[in-house]
Amino acid sequence: QVQLVESGGGLVQAGGSLRLSCAASGRTSSWLPVGWFRQAPGKERDFVAAIKWNGGTTYYADSVKGRFTISRDNAKNTVYLQMNSLEPEDTAVYYCAAGPPLYSGDNYPAASLYNYWGQGTQVTVSS
């Protein structure tokens, strides 16, 4: 069983930065691909970014490319989402999710890939 706990959300002004963390527990957590998704009120949950289990490949939604960076520290079983140049449109609950061990495909944006989800952390960007 894998448990995911997000942290680092909060209130920030437009143009500011936040770093989200996703701490994973479980024997195989360092072998899992991890994705970040977000859901704004009244909207569907959208893909934000993902990283391969070994950190070798990253994926981003077009809306965050050049502003957000996903990374991982497998020694700490933690995945990070550095968010810069935040915009009011980035306001949402952010969730991290983990997929199957040693995943070698490329369907990272699909929520259906992920077996485990965190509880979410609120990010609010004021204008």
Order of alpha helices (4+ residues) and beta strands (2+ residues): beta-beta-beta-beta-beta-beta-beta-beta-beta-beta-beta
